[in-house]
Amino acid sequence: MTKEDFLSKFTDILQTEETITLDSVLEDLDDWDSLTTMATVSWMLENDIQITVKEIAGYKTVAEIAARFGIK
């Protein structure tokens, strides 16, 4: 998955018009909430990335999620 593919999919999950970058702070995103957290966890599990809700709740930036997909 490319960085652009990741950001496109993550933007779709958030269902937002905001411009999302790897530097985006999760808590600053208007649409980052418990439902999108669960959708993100589900997406990661579908891609064989083992993660828990508790673990992702500790993430601060989009880059931390992207890193789990091997994106830097």
C-alpha positions in Angstrom: 0.0 0.0 0.0 1.3 3.4 -0.9 1.2 6.4 1.4 -1.4 8.0 -1.0 -3.6 4.8 -0.9 -3.3 4.7 2.9 -4.3 8.4 3.3 -7.2 8.0 0.8 -8.6 5.0 2.7 -8.1 6.6 6.1 -9.9 9.7 4.8 -12.8 7.4 3.6 -13.0 5.8 7.0 -13.2 9.2 8.7 -15.8 10.3 6.1 -14.3 13.7 6.1 -13.5 16.5 3.7 -10.5 17.5 5.8 -7.0 17.1 4.3 -5.4 14.3 6.2 -1.6 14.0 6.3 0.7 11.7 8.3 1.4 14.6 10.6 -2.3 15.1 11.4 -3.0 14.8 15.2 -5.8 12.3 15.7 -7.5 14.2 18.5 -7.5 17.4 16.4 -9.5 15.6 13.6 -13.2 16.5 13.8 -14.3 13.0 12.8 -11.9 11.0 15.0 -14.2 9.3 17.5 -15.0 5.9 18.9 -16.8 4.7 15.8 -13.9 5.7 13.5 -11.5 4.2 15.9 -13.4 0.9 15.7 -13.5 1.2 11.9 -9.8 1.7 11.8 -9.2 -1.3 14.0 -11.4 -3.4 11.7 -9.5 -2.2 8.6 -6.2 -3.1 10.3 -7.4 -6.5 11.3 -8.7 -7.1 7.7 -5.1 -6.4 6.6 -3.7 -8.9 9.1 -2.4 -6.2 11.4 -3.0 -7.2 15.0 -4.1 -4.3 17.2 -6.4 -3.6 20.0 -8.7 -0.6 20.6 -6.6 0.2 23.7 -3.4 0.2 21.7 -4.8 2.5 19.0 -6.2 4.8 21.7 -2.7 5.6 22.7 -1.7 6.8 19.2 -1.3 10.5 18.7 -0.8 10.9 15.0 -1.9 9.4 11.7 1.7 8.4 11.1 1.6 6.0 14.0 -1.3 4.1 12.3 0.4 4.3 8.9 3.6 2.8 10.4 1.6 -0.3 11.3 1.0 -0.6 7.5 4.7 -0.2 6.8 4.3 3.4 5.7 6.8 6.0 6.8 
